[in-house]
Amino acid sequence: MHETISVKCPELLKPYRSNKETISIDFSIVVTMQHLWKRCIITIGSCCGDGILDGRPSVVIHESYSNDDIDNIVKLIKEVDDRDWMICQWRNVEVGRADRPARPFSTLDK
């Protein structure tokens, strides 16, 4: 089971965290997350990996980062943590339109 710690939310994350003053981070990855934040890396979420099938820690980074940026983020992580991290990105993808109804689920398989 993972333990969490409450830390001061960095200013660069506040717009993505509802302007919260503190955020909870899994204790075993807090040093790594703070290392990224000090280098102005915007993180949307993170997990230490406990309870996950492969057990790897993960971080969700802002959608604006390119593949080159991701390579640099991996290097930053390796400066403080030698584990194999999963780097994820959530991207905005249109899946429907407001001006017409979505297809019913039953038609998706056809």
N, C-alpha and C positions, 0 to 999 in steps of 0.2 A: 504494500500500500504506500502511496506517495504522500509526503507531507508538503503542505504549502506554506508560504510565508507572504505576508502583506508588505509590499514595498511602495515607496513613493512613485507615482506615475510620472515618467519623464514628460516634459512639455511637448516633445514632438509626437507623443502617442495620444495626448488628451483628445484631439479631434476624432480619433478612432475608438476611444474608450468612453464616450459620453461625458467628457471632461471630468472624469473621476480623479480624485486626489490620490487614491491608492489602488493598486491592483494586486491580485493574488498570483503568485508564480510557484511552480513546483520547486521545492527547496534545492534539489540536486542540480537544477539548471539555472539558478538565479545568477550565478557569477557569469555564465555565458550570455545570458540575456542582457545583463547590465553592460557587458563588454560590447555587445552589438549596439545598444542604445547610446553609449558614449561615442560611438562612431556614426551616429545619426541614421542607424538602420531602423526603419519603421516595421515593427512586428505587430501582427494582428492577433496572434494567439501562439501558444506553445504548450508542450506536454513533455514530461520526463520520460515517457515510454512505459512506465509500469502499467501492467494490465493490457498492453497492446501486444498483438501476436508476436511481432519480431523484437519488441522491447526497445526499439530505437527512440531516442529523444527526437522531438520534431519542433519546428517553428514555421509559422505561417507568416510570410513577408508580404508587404504591400504589392499590389498588382503592377505598379509602375516599374519594378525592377526588371532589367533585361537579363539575358543569359550571362553576359559578361559580369553584370552586377552580382548575380547569383554565385559565379565562380569566386568573386572577391569575398562574398559573405561566407562561403565555405572556408576560405583561408582565414578569415577573422575568427570563425568558430574554432578552427584547429589551433589557433594561438593559445586558447585556454582550455580546450576540451578535445581529447583524442578519440572520442567515440564517433561512430558513424551516424550522423544526423540525417533525418529526412527533412528536406527543405520543400515547403509547399507554398503555393500561391492560389488565392481565390481570384477569379477573373469574372468580370461582368459579361455574361453571354445572354443574348435575348432568347428566351424560350417561349414567348407568347406575345400577343399584342392586345392592347386594351380596346381597340376598335372592332374586334371580332372575337367570338368565343374560341376557346382552346378546343382541340379535338378531344373527345372522350378517351379515357385510357383504353377502352376496349378496342379502339381503332389503331392504337400504336403498334400492335403486333401484326397488322395486315399490310 
